[in-house]
Amino acid sequence: MTDRRYPARAVIRDVGPRDGLQPEEPVPVTDRIRLVEALRAAGVTHIEAVAFVSPKAVPAMAGAGEVLAGIGRRPGERITALVPNVRGAELALASAVDELTVTVSVSETYNRNNVRMTTAESEAEIARIVALAAAAAEAGGAGPVPVDAVISCAFGSPYEGDIAPAEVVALAGRLRSAGVTAVTYADTTGMATPRRIDDLLDAVEAAGGRPADVGLHLHDTRGLAVANAHAALLRGVARFDTAVGGLGGSPFARGAGGNLATEQLVALCDDLGVETGIDLDALIGVAHLIGELVGRDVPSMVAHHGPPRRLPPAR
């Protein structure tokens, strides 16, 4: 094989306790804490643990503060909370999270369905959240709390159809100008393909950015999530959102599939020689645990069949 362009290490943020459980029937706080602890034991150090959203709108995310209080903090890890607005950010910052994620969609229709705001209104709200995070950190004598902007429908919308990559990257540029620390492009309804991954990363580079500086949040609606991750790794992307067991999916877009399974990406990285710091066998055990918590089999094929193993040499 010729020159390999894979990054030496991939940073994986497991969103299973949030995105994975969000569309499910509510799981007790004690079991959500148990899930986070199991991910930690498998070597996952970046976890989106909760969302500070209306419990009426998303009952599965009620008790976010209790979950954060129950898991505490450990050196070398990052615990993240999703917040849709300033009020959610205030609650998350009061619970001393390490990072905030905010969402905005390049699809106007999806954005209205998801957060009841136009895209422009969401941009303004994100700017206020960034300012709040900076002020709260300054008041506490610490550095600013990072804010990662997740751009939904970055590879196409179930409502508007194809969206020009340049338009997606332009939104990312405005968010960076507003002060967000990072940008993650989300394939919310599984419309990405390896070609669309390349097209978006081409637009990132055309705007003066680098694939290594962006993250991807991939869904597996059409079975292409791992192929898309491989295409991204070849371009130098090294930051991914995944969900243990492959659970998840937007409740605001009919037919949206679950996330790329964390264990599937780790298995791919292990095979390619890309370091993740995650114990794959232990992670597969966590995938079975989350299946028990939601009362059904998880969709992850790696959880059911195990990773590809090299056969011993023939005698």
N, C-alpha and C positions, 0 to 999 in steps of 0.2 A: 504494500500500500504506500502511496506517495505521501507528501506532506500532510500531516494532520493539523487541522486548525481548531480543534476543540479547546475550550478553556481548560486550565489545569484543575479548576475547582468550580463547582456550581453551588450557589446559595439557594436553598430551598426554604420557602416560607409555607408551612403547612396551615392551610385555612380550614381544615376539617372541623375543628370545634366551632367555627363560625359558619362558613359557607356550606360545609358538609351537612351540618345539623339544621341549618336555617329552614329548609323546606319540609323537614320531618315533624312528626308529632313531638311535642316538647319532651326533652330528656331531663331528668332531675339534675339540679345543680351539683349534687354530690357525684353523679356519674360524669358530668361534664368536667369536673375537676379530675376525676379518675382518668379520663381520656387524655387530658393535658399531661398528667404525670406519666402516663404510658408513652406518650410521644417523647417526652424528655428522656425517659429511660432508654429509648431507641436511638438517642443521639440527636434528636431534632432540637435545634437551639433558637429557631425563629418560628413563632407560632401566632397566628391570628386567633385569639382565644374567644373573643366576644364581639358583639355589636351593641352599641348604645342606641337602640331604635325603639319605637313605640311598641310595647308588648301587645297592643291591640292589633297592630299591623303585622308583627312577626312574633307570635307567642313563643316560639322556640328560643328566642334570644332574651326572654325575661330573666332577671336575676344576674345581669352582667357584673354588677358590682360585687355580688356575693362570690361569683366565680373567681374574679380577680383577687379578692381577699383570701380565698381558699388556696390559690396556687402560689401566692407570694412571688418573690423574685429570686433569681440565682445569677451569680456572676457569669458573664459571657453569653447571656441569652437575650433575646428581644421578644417581649410580649406586646402584641399589637391589638388595638381595638378599632373596629370600623365605626365611623361616625357620619351621619348624613347631614348634620347641621351643627350650628354653634352650641345649641343646648346639649346635644350628644357629646360634643367635644369637651364642654365644661364638666360633664359627669365623668368622662374618661380620664381627663387630667386630674380630677379630684381623686381618682383611684390609682394614680401614679403609674399609668401605662408607659411603656418605653417608646411607643410609636403610634401614630394615628394613620389610618387609611381613610381616604375620602373617595367618593365615586362621582363621576360626571360622564355623561354619554355624549358621543358625537352625534348620536341619533336623537333628534328632538323628541320624537314620539316616545322612544324608550325612556328618555330622561323624565318626561312628564309622568309616565306610568310608574316609574321607579321611585322618584323622590318628590313628585308633584311640583316640579320647578322646570322652567326652561333651562336650556344649557347655559345661557348667559347668566341667569339667576344663580345656577349652581356654581359657576365660576366666581361670582361675587361672594357667595357664601364660603367657598373654599378660601378666598383671600382673607376673610374674617377669621376663619379657623386657624390659618397660618399665623395671623397676628396674635390671636389668643394663645396659641401654643408657645410663641416666642415670649409673650408677656408673662405667662404662668411660669415658665422656666426661669426667667430673669428674677421674678419675685421670690422664687425658691432658691436662688443662688446656683442654679444648674444651667447646663447648656440647653439650647432650644430642643424641644421634642420634635423629632423628625415627622414630616407629613408626606405620605406617599399618595399621589393622585392616581387612581385606577380609572383608566378611560375605557368605558364600556362600549361594546359594539365596534371595536377598533378595526375589525376585518369585514364589516358589513352588518346591516341591520335587517331584522325580519320585517320591518315596517318600510324603511326607505330603500332597502336593497343595497347595492354596492355604494360604498363611500370612498371617495378619492383618498389614497394614503396621504397626500399632501395636506388635505383638510384635517386629518387625524393628527398629523405632526404639528400643524399650526396650532391646534388646541393645546397640545403638549407644551409648545413654546410659550403660550400665554400663561399656562399654569406655572411654568418655571419662573416666568417674570413676576408672578404673584407670590413667589417664595416657596413653592413646594420643594421638598428635598429630593424626591424621586418621582419617576413616572413609570407606571406599569400599564401595558397595553393588554386589554382583556378581550378574549374571544368569547363573549358572553353567551352566544347561542350556537357556537360550534361551526361558524362559517369559514374559518381559516383553512387554508391548504398550504403546503410548502411554498407554492408559487406566491400566494398572498403574503406569507411571512417574508419572503424575499422582497416583494414589492414595498412593504411597509418599511423594512430595514433600509432599502435603497432610499426611500424618502427621508428617513432619519439621517442618513449620511449626506444626502443632498442639502439638508438644512444645517449641516455642520456638526451633527451629533455622531455618536458612536454606538453600535449595537451593544457594546459592553456596558454602556451606561443606562440601559433600559431593562425593564423586567417584562415578563409575559405571564399572563393568567389564562390558561388554556382549558377549554371544555371539550368533552369527547362526544358531542351529539352525533357526529357522523363518523366516529371511529378513527379520526385522524390526529388526535391530540399528541400521541407519542411521535408520529411522523413529523408533526409541526415542531415539536421540541427538538428533534434531531436536526431539522433544517436550521433552527435558531442556534443551536450549539455550534453548528458548522460556521455560522456567521459571527460567533463570538459572544452571543448572549449567554450570561452566566447567572441570571437571577430569575427564579420561577416561583409562581404560586401553584400549589398542588393540594389535593385533599386526600388524606388517608382513606383507602377503600374506594376512592373514585366517586364519593357521594357529592351531592350538591346540585346546583342548577337554579337559575333565576325563576322566582315565582311570578315574574312580571313579563315573561315571554313564553308563550305556549310551546311545548316540545323541547325546551332547552335541556340538554343532557348534563350529566355530572361533570365534575372536574377531572382533569388528568390525575390519575391516582399517584400519590406520592411514591408508593412502592414500585410503580411502573417506571417512573422517571429515575429512581435510584437504581433499579435493575439495569436500565439503559446506560446510566453513567458508569456503573460498576463495569459493565462490559466494554465501555469505551476508554476506561482508565481515567475518568473524570472524578475527582474526589468530591464527596459530599459530607463525610463525617457521620453518616447515618448507617446503623446496623440493619441490613435488609431483612434478615431473618426475624429480628425483634420487631421490625416495622410491620411485617406480614402478620405477626401476632396482634398488633394494634388494629390492623384492618379487620381482623376477625372480632376484636373487642367492639369496634364501632358498629359492626353488623349486629352483634348481640344487643347493643344499646338501642338501636332503632328497630330491632325485631325482624330483620330480613337479611338475605344475602347481599353482600356488597357487589357492585358491578365489576370490580377490578379482576382481570384475568390473572395477574401475577399473584394476587391473594389466593386464588383458587388453585392455580397450577404451579406456583413457585417460579423463581427466576430461571432463565436458561442456564444450565450448568454444562461445563465442558466435560465431555466424556473422557474417561481414563484412556491412556494410550493402549492400543491393541498389543497383546502379548505375542 
